[in-house]
Amino acid sequence: MKNLYDVMQLLKRYGTVIYTADYKADLELMEDEVKELYRLQFISAKEYASALLILRQKKVEYDKK
């Protein structure tokens, strides 16, 4: 996984599409969904770590604006 689009495609693979028109809320909801997918063992530890890293980087970038 390299970017936010890849994280969104990962979630879409499991039937989750997140769009609330609030970018920061979207990132938080995506993070919650990724955690839940990992907890239920749908995704690997590598996918989990990569997705969380991307989402947290996007949060930091958004907060700097």
PyMOL commands that set and color helices and strands:
alter all, ss='L'
color gray80, all
select helices_A, chain A and resi 4-13+23-39+45-64
alter helices_A, ss='H'
color red, helices_A
deselect
rebuild
show_as cartoon
